[in-house]
Amino acid sequence: MTRSESLRTLKESVFDLVVVGGGATGSGIALDAASRGLKVALVEKQDFSEGTSSRSTKLVHGGVRYLEMAIRQFSRVQYNLVRDGLYERGLFLKNAPHLAHPIQLVTPVYRWWQLPYIYAGLLIYDLLAGNRGLGRSRLLSAREALRRYPMLKAEGLKGGVLYYDGQFNDIRMNISLVLTAQKYGAVASNYLEVVHLDKIDGRISGVRVRDRLEGEDFHIRCKGVVNATGPFGDGLRQLDNPDALPLLQVSSGVHLVLDRRFSPPDTGLVVPRTEDGRVLFILPWEGHTLVGTTDEKSDVSSHPEATEGEISYLLRHLRATFDLDVTRSDIKSAWSGLRPLVFDPQTADTAKLARDHYVELSASGLLTISGGKWTTYRKMAEDTVDQAISAFSLSPVHDCLTAGMTVLGGEGDMGEVRRALISNRGVSDTTADHLVATYGNRALEVASLVKSGFPGELVDGHPYLEAEVIYAVREEKAVRLMDVLHRRIPLALLDRRATGHALGRTLNLMAAELTWDEGRQSQERAEAERRLADGL
Ligand SMILES: Cc1cc2nc3c(=O)[nH]c(=O)nc-3n(C[C@H](O)[C@H](O)[C@H](O)COP(=O)(O)OP(=O)(O)OC[C@H]3O[C@@H](n4cnc5c(N)ncnc54)[C@H](O)[C@@H]3O)c2cc1C
């Protein structure tokens, strides 16, 4: 469905639900509701996953750190969080097999007493995962820890503990959720901002949206509105009721991307305790090394910037962890994401706020979902849609189907897709691996574009293809330059300089597809350059 077709349907129809926010939470809700047979609209004021959902650590996890808190504080909330997270981790890996996979993680240990302590914690983690476990945790000698993660500081190393979690591609998962929701009948559009909640006799009856591309306002009629705007949640709640007390405390988490020499291709590292008592991950990701994250109280912003203080913090920990020198010039990209944490006035430390989710129904019928994490997006969606059905007296055709639903691209045997790419489409082994890991069985459609006029690579040193730009525009709702360069392929997250080099070619391809005039092209270029200079 093209954007103008979506806009026409949004103006003409009456929906069961308008879901506001096209990140993990909103896209998951749109998919859940549409697949139950409800009539659903999904509106996003920027691009899908432009908020927090493209800026995660990309782990599908129960949360080892929450388990430690559960045990130390006898906290049922934290315990449930880990148990639910591990259950959802299993479903996530099953339902998005091309986008998520198990990863082994090494925790280095420099004090003898920590070995049994960490090992015991991870055995409980395995136990809670039950038959959805990804592999057994085990103790490593110092020599084996170094063999698995050779960059580690060797001096004083006593050993390590190896355990398993999941890793995934957040931007691709987000767009897959949107497209799967569309397959089930949801009408989804990016660049539509909800600027007003329409009411009849004090009850919400629709929304007024501003089309941020065309500058036009229009109304969408519906029975219920779901506020899934993540860190912006309080803004929409206060549009509904100016006296609503804040529900959220927002905290910023920064990641750095370094090149591949800082991590082995198949193993991540967990620094179990940073100087402020947190956990730090150093992970192989998309042929690079991902390092994160920080946790600082923050204001809400559409394009949060990584501050000097946050970057220095991460570099300092890298230097303390590695025998390799790490300098600022090793950083290929840095970005910040905002955690939407449910407010607890008793807790000043944002790292200690529970990552559980919370659903609230206002007097006029705004259903707000806050908190949670990427791993549990499906469960959050199920809970929210259950509550929406009763709050707005909706009549679904089915019960929730998402526990057994594969997202678009994930159906079938990926080995066969890979073989077909190589033997029928003449694609190289490396390109086949990249396409399968990005598009699943839809890789064949991308490969057809390679054959029909878009054979080139986008930029040296990265696997991304011109054909992917065309596919993003034709099939994946990309309408702006950075939609492609940041959120259909993760180039801007990985490598700012390479993104600068790919900009001109991507602009030309998009301009031809979308018939952009000179003015629009300059506007797109200027906006992309601003994002690369100031923060994604
Ligand atoms: C640093 C960091 C690391 C993380 N790592 C992990 C991890 O490894 N694993 C994990 O499971 N979770 C992780 N999380 C948590 C996870 O990323 C978030 O819980 C999740 O992405 C939140 O999604 P969301 O849809 O609620 O918010 P968002 O992704 O921010 O989406 C909300 C959307 O609403 C839109 N919006 C706002 N106002 C309006 C409006 N008026 N009209 C229309 N649209 C609007 C915004 O533009 C935005 O796109 C991490 C979070 C952070 C910050």
The ligand as an SDF file (V2000), in Angstrom:
LIG
                    3D

 53 58  0  0  0  0  0  0  0  0999 V2000
   19.7640    2.4300   25.3680 C   0  0  0  0  0  0  0  0  0  0  0  0
   18.6780    1.4130   25.3300 C   0  0  0  0  0  0  0  0  0  0  0  0
   18.9820    0.0800   25.1720 C   0  0  0  0  0  0  0  0  0  0  0  0
   17.9670   -0.8670   25.1640 C   0  0  0  0  0  0  0  0  0  0  0  0
   18.2960   -2.1700   24.9340 N   0  0  0  0  0  0  0  0  0  0  0  0
   17.3370   -3.1020   24.9090 C   0  0  0  0  0  0  0  0  0  0  0  0
   17.6640   -4.4400   24.6320 C   0  0  0  0  0  0  0  0  0  0  0  0
   18.8120   -4.7920   24.3620 O   0  0  0  0  0  0  0  0  0  0  0  0
   16.6630   -5.3440   24.6320 N   0  0  0  0  0  0  0  0  0  0  0  0
   15.3760   -5.0010   24.9210 C   0  0  0  0  0  0  0  0  0  0  0  0
   14.5380   -5.8890   24.9600 O   0  0  0  0  0  0  0  0  0  0  0  0
   15.0250   -3.7250   25.1400 N   0  0  0  0  0  0  0  0  0  0  0  0
   15.9640   -2.7620   25.1310 C   0  0  0  0  0  0  0  0  0  0  0  0
   15.6440   -1.4610   25.3450 N   0  0  0  0  0  0  0  0  0  0  0  0
   14.2400   -1.0960   25.5240 C   0  0  0  0  0  0  0  0  0  0  0  0
   13.5130   -0.9510   24.1990 C   0  0  0  0  0  0  0  0  0  0  0  0
   14.3340   -0.4070   23.2120 O   0  0  0  0  0  0  0  0  0  0  0  0
   12.2890   -0.0690   24.4150 C   0  0  0  0  0  0  0  0  0  0  0  0
   11.5330   -0.5690   25.4770 O   0  0  0  0  0  0  0  0  0  0  0  0
   11.3960   -0.0170   23.1870 C   0  0  0  0  0  0  0  0  0  0  0  0
   12.1330    0.2550   22.0210 O   0  0  0  0  0  0  0  0  0  0  0  0
   10.3550    1.0710   23.3880 C   0  0  0  0  0  0  0  0  0  0  0  0
    9.5350    1.1000   22.2630 O   0  0  0  0  0  0  0  0  0  0  0  0
    8.3100    2.0930   22.1690 P   0  0  0  0  0  0  0  0  0  0  0  0
    7.5750    1.7490   20.9420 O   0  0  0  0  0  0  0  0  0  0  0  0
    7.5720    2.0740   23.4470 O   0  0  0  0  0  0  0  0  0  0  0  0
    8.9810    3.5460   22.0730 O   0  0  0  0  0  0  0  0  0  0  0  0
    9.5860    4.2490   20.7750 P   0  0  0  0  0  0  0  0  0  0  0  0
   10.4080    3.3330   19.9710 O   0  0  0  0  0  0  0  0  0  0  0  0
   10.2530    5.5120   21.2230 O   0  0  0  0  0  0  0  0  0  0  0  0
    8.3080    4.5910   19.9120 O   0  0  0  0  0  0  0  0  0  0  0  0
    7.4060    5.6260   20.2400 C   0  0  0  0  0  0  0  0  0  0  0  0
    7.0730    6.3320   18.9520 C   0  0  0  0  0  0  0  0  0  0  0  0
    5.9890    7.2330   19.1640 O   0  0  0  0  0  0  0  0  0  0  0  0
    6.1520    8.2980   18.2440 C   0  0  0  0  0  0  0  0  0  0  0  0
    5.3070    9.4210   18.6750 N   0  0  0  0  0  0  0  0  0  0  0  0
    5.4980   10.1970   19.7600 C   0  0  0  0  0  0  0  0  0  0  0  0
    4.5160   11.1350   19.8250 N   0  0  0  0  0  0  0  0  0  0  0  0
    3.6910   10.9320   18.7690 C   0  0  0  0  0  0  0  0  0  0  0  0
    2.5030   11.5730   18.2890 C   0  0  0  0  0  0  0  0  0  0  0  0
    1.9780   12.6160   18.9260 N   0  0  0  0  0  0  0  0  0  0  0  0
    1.9400   11.1170   17.1550 N   0  0  0  0  0  0  0  0  0  0  0  0
    2.4570   10.0500   16.4930 C   0  0  0  0  0  0  0  0  0  0  0  0
    3.5890    9.4010   16.9030 N   0  0  0  0  0  0  0  0  0  0  0  0
    4.1920    9.8310   18.0300 C   0  0  0  0  0  0  0  0  0  0  0  0
    7.6450    8.5790   18.3220 C   0  0  0  0  0  0  0  0  0  0  0  0
    8.0980    9.2800   17.1940 O   0  0  0  0  0  0  0  0  0  0  0  0
    8.2320    7.1760   18.4320 C   0  0  0  0  0  0  0  0  0  0  0  0
    8.6540    6.6550   17.1890 O   0  0  0  0  0  0  0  0  0  0  0  0
   16.6280   -0.4790   25.3340 C   0  0  0  0  0  0  0  0  0  0  0  0
   16.3210    0.8780   25.4830 C   0  0  0  0  0  0  0  0  0  0  0  0
   17.3320    1.8160   25.4660 C   0  0  0  0  0  0  0  0  0  0  0  0
   17.0070    3.2600   25.5780 C   0  0  0  0  0  0  0  0  0  0  0  0
  1  2  1  0
  2  3  1  0
  2 52  2  0
  3  4  2  0
  4  5  1  0
  4 50  1  0
  5  6  2  0
  6  7  1  0
  6 13  1  0
  7  8  2  0
  7  9  1  0
  9 10  1  0
 10 11  2  0
 10 12  1  0
 12 13  2  0
 13 14  1  0
 14 15  1  0
 14 50  1  0
 15 16  1  0
 16 17  1  0
 16 18  1  0
 18 19  1  0
 18 20  1  0
 20 21  1  0
 20 22  1  0
 22 23  1  0
 23 24  1  0
 24 25  2  0
 24 26  1  0
 24 27  1  0
 27 28  1  0
 28 29  2  0
 28 30  1  0
 28 31  1  0
 31 32  1  0
 32 33  1  0
 33 34  1  0
 33 48  1  0
 34 35  1  0
 35 36  1  0
 35 46  1  0
 36 37  1  0
 36 45  1  0
 37 38  2  0
 38 39  1  0
 39 40  1  0
 39 45  2  0
 40 41  1  0
 40 42  2  0
 42 43  1  0
 43 44  2  0
 44 45  1  0
 46 47  1  0
 46 48  1  0
 48 49  1  0
 50 51  2  0
 51 52  1  0
 52 53  1  0
M  END
$$$$
